[in-house]
C-alpha cells in the first residue's frame, strides 16, 4: 500500500545575500539584556547499553532499538552561538547533539485494530523505507511502539530545515546538526491539544529520550517540538511546520512543559506571526509566541528603538548568521 502523504522535512529556499545587502538596516545602539532560559538539570539516571548486535540494541531502562534501517549521512557538525555576544557571527564548533526535536510523519494512518494488522505493518514498512532514503530523522517510532534507528546519531538527519532554538548560554540556527530528530508515525491536527499517538509510542519515546539525555547530557529545556523551532525566512514568521504544535505529551516523557518557553526566534531575531497562528498552532504554542513578543517589545524599548526598527535590526542579525553558515 502506497503512502498517501509523508512529511518531508526539506529546508526552505534560503534568502540570497543580495536580498540582505539591498537594505540599509539600523544598528543596535545598545544590546538588550540577555534573558536566560533556565535549564533543567541533566538526567540523573545512568542508562547504559546491555546488549548490542548488528540489528538491534538493548538498554538498561528497557529500550530496544532496531537497526535494520540504519544509514549514515553527513557527519554532525554545527556552531553554538553565544547568547552574550549575539552580534558575532561565529561561535563554538561542536559535534555532539545538544537537543532533541520531536516530529510526526503526517503519513497514512490505518485504524489501530487487530483486523488491520497486516495493513499497519505494510504502511509502516513503506514509511521506514521512505524516511531511510530521504534521511529524514535519526529515529522513528512506529505505531506499535518499536524504535527504529534511521540516521546514526553521530550524523545529521534532514529533519528540521530552517529552525531556531536557544538555551541559557547559546542559540542554535538550523537544527539538523545540533539536535537529534525523533519522529512518531502519527498525524497531528492543527491547533489541537489532545495527543493522538498510542500509549506504546509514548512509552518508547520516554525510554529513548531518557537514553539520549543520559548519553549526551541533553538538558530538558532543549527537548522541543518541530512546531516550536520551525521558521520561514521568506516572510520572517514562525510556525512554518506545525507538527506537535500544542499536543506533545511532555510530562509523560518526564519533561517539563516546554510550550511555555518564549520562542527564541521571536526575541532573538524578530520573527513574527500572523492572525492565523493561534488557530494553526493551538493555545499552548501560541502562549510561548505571545510571551516572546512581549519580551521583544521590552527589548526594543531598552535599545531606544521603535519596534519596527528593532525588529529590522534583528532580521539583519539572522541573515548574517545564515550567511555565515553557508560559508
N, C-alpha and C positions, 0 to 999 in steps of 0.2 A: 504494500500500500504506500503510495507516494505521500509525502508531506504536503499539506495544504499551504502552510507558511512556517517559516523558521526565522527567528530574529537573527539577522546577520549584522553583528556589531561593527560595521565598517566606519572608518573615520570620515568625517565630513570634509568637503572641499575646504582647503585652508585659504585664508586670505593672503593675497600676494603682498610682497614687500612694497610694491608700487602703491597699493592702496594705503598702506600705513604712511608712506612718505608724502602723500598728496595732501595731508592736512597739517596745519600748524597747531600743535597741542600745547596747552598751558602746562608749565612745570609745577610740580607740587612745591609750594614755598616752605611748608613745614610738614614733616611726616606726622601722620596721626598717631595717637598712642597705639601701641601694639596690644591688641586684645588676645588674651591667652585662652585656648581651648583646653580645659583641664583633662588630662589624660587619666584614664582608669589604669590601675596597676596591672602590670603584666600578669598573666595567669600563674597561680602558684602550683597548679597541677603539673607534674612532670610526666608527659606522655612519651613513651618510647616504643620502638619497633620490637615486636615479639617474634614475628616470623616474616621472612621475605623470600619470595620465589619469583620466577620470571614473569608470572602472570597475575600475581596478587601480593598484597602486603597486609599484615595484621598488626594492630597496635594495642597497647596496654589498656586503653579505655574502651575496647570493643570495636573500634573502627576497622573495617576491611575495605581496602582499595583495590579495584580491579584494574589491571594494567594492560589488558589485551588491545586497547585502542591508543595506548600512549605513543606520542610522537615528539620529536624535537622541533624547535623553531629557533629564532634568533636568540642568542644569549641575553639574559636580562641585564640591562644597564640603564641607569637613569640619573637625574640630578635632583637632589633635595635642596630647594631654595630656602634661604634663611628668612624667617619672619622678621628678624631685627634689621635686615637691610634689603627690603623688597625691591628697591630700585636697581640693585646689582643683578644683571642677567647672567649670573654664574652661581654655582653652589657646590655642594658636596657630592661627589660622584659615588654611587652605590651600586651594589649588585644583589643584595638580599631584599626580598619584598618587605614593605613597611605596613601593608594593609591588605584588606580583602574587599572586593566589590561583589555583591550578590546580584544575580541576574535571573530572569526567567526566559525560556526559549521561545515563548509565544508560538509554539508548534501545535500540530493537531493533537487534540485530547479526546481519546476514546473513553467511553464510560468505564469507570474503575469498578468492574464487576467480573466475577469468575467466568461468566459466559463470554466475556471479551478478552480472555487471557491471551489467546493467540494474536489477536489484533494489537493488544497492548505491547506484546513483545516485538511484533514486526515494526510497529511505529517507532518504538524505542531504538531498535537496531538501525533503522533508516536515519534517525536523528543522530545517533552516535557516529555513523559514517559521515554524515554531513558536517558536523562540528569538527570532526577529526581532519577532514580535508581542508576546511576553512581555518583551522587553528583558532577556533572561536573562544575557547575557555581553557583554563587549567584543569577544572574538574566539572563533571556533570553528574547530577543526582537524578536517577530515573524514577519513574512512577512507583517502583517497588522499594525505593529507598536504597538502591545499590549505588555506590560511589565509584565512578569511573575516572581515572586519570586520563586527560586528553593531551594537553601540552605539559611536559615536565615542568615543575615549578621553578627549576633553575632557568627556564626560558620564559620569554614573554609571550602571552597569548593576545590575539587581536580582539579584545573584549570591551574596551572602554572608550575608544575613539577620543574625541575632544572632551576633556573632563578635567575637573579641578577639585582638590581637597586640601585640607590643612590640619596639622596638629599644633601643639603649643610652641614648637620650635621651627618647624619647616612647613612649606607648602609644596604641592606637587601638581604638575601640569601634564595632562595626557597620561593616564594611569595604567596603560598597558604594561609597562615595565615595572612600575613601582608597586602595583597592587596585584594580588592573585585574583583571578576571575573564577567564581563558583556559580554555576547555573543550575536551576531547578527545571526539570522537564515539566513545565506548567505554563499557564496563562494567567495574567493579572489584569483585571478590568480597571479602566481609568477611574481614578477618584475613590475607589472602594477601600474600606479599611479592614474588611474581613479577609482572613488568609484562606486561599483556596487549595493549598497543597496538602498532601496527606501526612498523617502522623509519622509514618515511616521516613518520609523525606525530611521532615523537621528534625527527627531524632538523629538521622545520619548527618545532617548539616551541623548539628550541635557537636557531634563527635569529631567531624572533620575540622570545624572551627577550633575546637579545643586543641587538636593535634597541631594545627598550623600556628596557632598563637604560642603554643609551648615551644615549637621548633624555632620560630623566627622572632620570638618576643614581641609579637604584634599587640599593641595596646587596643583595648576595646573601642576607643574613640575612632580608630581607623578601620572599623568594620562597618561598612556602609552599603547602601543600595545604589544600583545604577542610576535611578532617578535622582538621587541626591547629588551625584557628581557630574551628570551629563550636561554639556553646554553646547550652544550653537554659535560659533564665531561669526557666521554670516549676518546674524541680526543681534548679536550680543545678548542673547537671552538664555536663561537656564531651562532645564526640563526638556531637552530635545528628545531624549528617551525617557519613558515614564514607567518602565518595568520596576515593580516593587515600590510604586510611588508612595503609598500610605499603608500597605498591608503586610509589611515584613514582620515576622514574629521575633523581634529582637530578644525579648525576655525569655522565650522558650529555648533560645540558643545560649542562654547565660550571658547576655549582653545588655547594656543599658539601652534605653530608647533613644537612639541617635537621631531620630526625626526632629527632636527638639534643638539640635545643634544648628546655629545660624549658618546659612550657606556661605562658605568661603568665596565662591565665585562672585557673589554679590558684593561683599565688603572689601575683598582684596582687588577685584578687577572691574567692579562697576557693572556686572551683568544685571539685566533686569528681567521682568516677566510681565506678561500681558494679562488682560482681564479674564482670559480663559484658563489661566494657570491653575487656579484652585479647583476648578471643575475637573481638569485632567489629572492633577496631582493628588487631590484629596486634602482634607483639613490638616493631617499630621505633617505632611511635607510642606504645605503652604505656610504653616506656623513657623517653620525654620526659615523660609524665604522672607516672611514679613519681619522676623526678628533681625535678619541680616540687613534688610532695607532700612530699618530704624537705625541700626549701627552705622550704615553708610551715611545717613543724614547727619549723625553726630560727628562723624569724621570730617565731613565737608565743612561743618561749622568750625571745627578745631583748626582746619587748614585755611580758614578765612577765604573760602571759595564758594561760589554758588554750586548747587548740587549738579547742575549741568556741566559746569567747568570741571568740577572734581571728578565726575564720572568719566568725562572725556580723557582726563589725565590717567585715570586707572585703565581705560581701554588701551592707551598708548603703552602703559606698563605691560599689559598682557601681550600685545602684539610684539613687543621687543623680546619677551620671553619665548613666544612661539618662534620668532626668527632665530633665536639662539639655539633652539632645539633642532632646527633644520640644518645648522652648520656642523 
